[in-house]
Amino acid sequence: MTTRRGTPEPAGSAGAASMDATGTSATASSGAPGVEPIGSVGVIGLGAIGAGVASSLGAAGFDLVVCDVRPEAVDRLSDRATPAATPAAVAARCDAAVVAVVDDDQVRSVLAGPDGLLSSPGRLRTVVVVSTISPETVAAMGEAAAGIGVTMVDCGVTGGPAAARDGDLISMVGGSDEAFATALPVIDAFSSLVVHTGAFGTGLLAKLARNAIQYGSWLAAYEGQRIAEAAGIDLGDLARVVRASDARIGGPATLMFRSTVAPFGPDDDAGLVEAMRGAAALAHKDLEAAVRAGVGLGLDLPLVAMAERRCDAIFGVGSDPDTSGGTGGQR
């Protein structure tokens, strides 16, 4: 399920958010029919993302409670939020809580520590974890929450601090249909796009996949800049070329239009497959030229070489020589 600000799901559909004419939530507590409204939300962790999430929740009309180990972070929201000394104090006051701390240890402490959200849940019914942490921690904390009757969803977010502040984060949510419907009004308050990725744990995995694409593209940019720099090309000029080119041909998502990364099969459109074979052949040629240029400039370019080697898999016209199982066979 996907919800986008200004284009809500059809009325009565599971997880549908109530929107007003401006495309924002009509009330802070609106949600799917039959779901008990959420009126108060706590945010634990007021860093780059958490502070923006808190601001967006306050702007959406929720009764806001905030908690952070840094008093100055709490003070910055004193005009719109009630401070809480511990996560347990948040649980005593709030229907829902958003956990926006940095790492696994902090998430475990916030949720399962002596003064954690789950130590004395009070009125707490729903927890939204937006931290990027390990799948093992997500599973363990979800089990701990379920054991005391608290619903949890994992919510990977992308877009950065400005998007959090403006309510424009992209959110990937893992959890049951019921858990998603309950948490949606909270998540919608800080998101412009909300995608229900599936079962609990898949929101985090979607975020990790997104990160892999982002960091991988930055590595490709790094290797490309090494070629340009070694050749005496101004990197600012190269950046302008790349931005202008991406605006026309797209970035990493250009080839993300299929439901599988397996090679095309006999039932796929023959014209499309032929076009992809041609694109793969051109990519081999271009990347082989880049590898040779690197040799001539005294550069080792492992990502370029790997991309050349795996071109057929990238374009869906052959198996991946660097992997085994799952993506190498015909679908």
SERO-55209 format. One line per 10 residues: their letters; for each residue x, y, z of C-alpha. Coordinates in steps of 0.05 Angstrom, whole numbers, always signed. Each point is the difference from the previous one (the first is absolute). Example, Ala and Ser with C-alpha at 12.3 -4.5 7.8 and 13.67 -1.06 7.14 Angstrom:
REM SERO-55209
as = +246/-90/+156 | +27/+69/-13
REM end
This chain:
REM SERO-55209
mttrrgtpep = +0/+0/+0 | +24/+70/-16 | -27/+66/+24 | +22/+67/-27 | -18/+68/+27 | -57/+28/-41 | -17/-68/-30 | -27/-43/+57 | -23/-72/-7 | -74/-7/-20
agsagaasmd = -49/+11/+56 | -9/-61/+43 | +65/-34/-22 | +45/-27/+54 | +49/+52/+23 | -34/+58/-36 | +17/+67/+29 | -51/+56/+5 | +23/+60/-39 | -26/+71/-4
atgtsatass = -1/+44/-62 | +73/+19/+10 | +22/-72/-1 | +19/-4/+73 | -33/-41/+55 | -68/+28/+17 | +11/-16/+74 | +60/-24/+39 | -35/-64/+19 | -34/-19/-65
gapgvepigs = +13/-70/-24 | -34/-62/-28 | -71/-15/+21 | -3/-40/+64 | +70/+21/+22 | +2/+35/+68 | +25/+72/-12 | +69/+22/+23 | +0/+67/+34 | +68/+5/+34
vgviglgaig = +67/-19/-29 | +69/-2/+32 | +65/+7/-38 | +63/-29/+32 | +65/+24/-32 | +1/+71/-25 | +58/-2/-47 | +1/+19/-74 | -61/-43/-17 | -35/-4/+67
agvasslgaa = -5/+75/+11 | -31/+9/-69 | -48/-58/+12 | -21/+32/+66 | -12/+67/-33 | -43/-32/-55 | -41/-39/+51 | -12/+64/+40 | -21/+37/-63 | -49/-56/-16
gfdlvvcdvr = -36/+13/+65 | +23/-58/+44 | +12/+12/+74 | +75/-5/-1 | +48/-28/+53 | +75/+0/-12 | +58/-35/+33 | +75/+4/-11 | +62/-9/+43 | +22/+70/-21
peavdrlsdr = -39/+54/+36 | +15/+52/-54 | -34/-44/-53 | -63/-3/+43 | +2/+75/+14 | -2/+16/-74 | -70/-30/-3 | -25/+29/+65 | -49/+46/-35 | -39/-58/-31
atpaatpaav = +14/-63/+41 | -1/-27/+71 | +67/-27/+24 | +7/-70/+29 | +60/-21/+41 | +0/-73/-23 | -31/-44/-53 | -43/-31/+55 | -28/+69/+13 | -17/+5/-74
aarcdaavva = -37/-66/+4 | -41/+24/+59 | -25/+61/-38 | -5/-21/-73 | -41/-45/-45 | +58/-8/-48 | +75/+11/+0 | +50/+11/-55 | +70/-26/+14 | +52/+40/-38
vvdddqvrsv = +66/-15/+35 | +65/-19/-36 | +20/-72/+10 | -19/-70/+25 | +23/+11/+71 | -40/+64/+6 | -63/-32/-29 | +6/-58/+49 | +9/+48/+58 | -58/+45/-21
lagpdgllss = -47/-59/-8 | +23/-54/+48 | +44/+36/+50 | -19/+11/+74 | -34/+66/-18 | -19/-22/-70 | -66/+7/-36 | -17/-73/+12 | +19/-1/+74 | -67/+30/+19
pgrlrtvvvv = -40/+12/-63 | -56/+41/+33 | -45/+26/-55 | +50/-17/-56 | -31/-41/-56 | +45/+11/-61 | +74/+8/-11 | +31/+24/-65 | +75/-13/-6 | +33/+45/-53
stispetvaa = +72/-16/+20 | +43/-38/-50 | +23/-60/+40 | +13/-75/-9 | -56/-48/-19 | +16/-40/+63 | -15/+59/+45 | -64/+16/-37 | -24/-72/+9 | +19/-3/+73
mgeaaagigv = -34/+66/+17 | -62/-18/-39 | -6/-65/+39 | +10/+37/+66 | -55/+50/-18 | -48/-53/-23 | +10/-37/+65 | -32/+57/+39 | -53/+18/-51 | +34/+59/-33
tmvdcgvtgg = -1/+5/-76 | +65/+17/-35 | +16/+18/-72 | +69/+10/-30 | +2/+63/-42 | +61/+13/-43 | +3/+73/-21 | +39/+37/-53 | +3/+72/-22 | +43/+33/+54
paaardgdli = -10/+51/+56 | -35/+53/-43 | -51/-51/-24 | -13/-22/+72 | -12/+73/+21 | -46/+13/-59 | -39/-65/+6 | +29/-26/-66 | +37/-63/+20 | -8/-63/-42
smvggsdeaf = -22/-55/+48 | +5/-76/-10 | -42/-36/+52 | +3/-72/+22 | -57/-30/+41 | -67/-35/-3 | -58/+34/-36 | -31/+17/+68 | +66/+29/+27 | +11/+40/-63
atalpvidaf = -71/+29/+3 | +9/+20/+73 | +67/+33/-11 | -16/+33/-67 | -27/+67/+27 | +64/+9/+40 | +46/-19/-58 | -41/+41/-50 | +13/+63/+42 | +74/-2/-17
sslvvhtgaf = -3/-32/-69 | -18/+19/-71 | +2/-73/-22 | -16/-61/+44 | +10/-70/-28 | -23/-62/+38 | +56/-47/-19 | -29/-62/+32 | +11/-39/+64 | +35/+27/+62
gtgllaklar = +74/+10/-15 | -8/+15/-74 | -1/+76/+11 | +71/-3/+26 | +22/-47/-56 | -29/+48/-52 | +40/+56/+32 | +63/-42/-2 | -13/-14/-74 | -10/+74/-13
naiqygswla = +65/+15/+37 | +38/-51/-41 | -24/+34/-64 | +19/+69/+26 | +69/-17/+27 | +14/-43/-60 | -16/+58/-46 | +45/+45/+41 | +56/-51/-8 | -10/+1/-75
ayegqriaea = +3/+76/+2 | +65/-4/+40 | +32/-46/-51 | -24/+44/-57 | +30/+60/+33 | +66/-36/+8 | +3/-9/-76 | -18/+73/-12 | +49/+27/+52 | +57/-43/-25
agidlgdlar = -14/+26/-70 | +1/+73/+23 | -75/+10/-9 | -33/+50/+48 | -45/-40/+47 | -51/+57/+3 | -7/-6/-75 | -10/-75/+6 | -53/+10/+54 | -39/+48/-45
vvrasdarig = +2/-51/-56 | -24/-56/+45 | -57/+41/+29 | -24/+23/-68 | +6/-71/-28 | -37/-31/+58 | -57/+49/-10 | -10/-29/-69 | +16/-74/+6 | -13/-11/+74
gpatlmfrst = +43/-26/+57 | +5/-69/+32 | -76/-12/-3 | -1/+2/-76 | +6/-76/-4 | -45/-14/+60 | -64/-13/-40 | -5/-76/+6 | -28/-45/+55 | +63/-43/+2
vapfgpddda = +75/+7/-12 | +2/-69/-32 | +17/-2/-75 | -55/+11/-50 | -36/-63/-19 | -33/-26/-64 | -67/+31/+19 | +28/+71/+4 | -9/+51/-55 | +50/-17/-55
glveamrgaa = +9/+72/-20 | +17/+21/+72 | +48/-58/+8 | +36/+18/-64 | +5/+73/+21 | +30/-22/+67 | +50/-45/-36 | +21/+60/-41 | +6/+43/+62 | +42/-53/+35
alahkdleaa = +46/-5/-60 | +10/+75/+0 | +13/-1/+75 | +53/-55/-8 | +34/+43/-53 | -2/+64/+41 | +23/-32/+64 | +56/-38/-34 | +24/+67/-27 | -4/+29/+70
vragvglgld = +42/-57/+28 | +52/+10/-54 | +0/+75/+14 | +12/-15/+74 | +59/-44/-17 | +29/+55/-44 | -8/+50/+57 | +28/-48/+52 | -66/-9/+35 | -31/-63/+30
lplvamaerr = -76/+4/-11 | -30/-62/+32 | -72/+23/-4 | +5/+17/-74 | +31/-68/-13 | -54/-35/+40 | -56/+38/-35 | +29/-21/-68 | +4/-73/+23 | -72/+1/+25
cdaifgvgsd = -31/+41/-57 | -43/-57/-27 | -32/-10/+68 | -10/+75/+10 | -41/+3/-64 | -35/-67/+11 | +30/-36/-60 | +46/-48/+36 | +17/-32/+66 | +42/+35/+53
pdtsggtggq = +71/-28/+2 | +11/+26/+70 | -60/-31/+34 | -27/-69/+8 | -74/-19/+6 | -63/+41/-2 | +15/+50/-55 | +38/-39/-52 | -53/-44/-31 | -58/+11/-47
r = -64/+20/+36
REM end
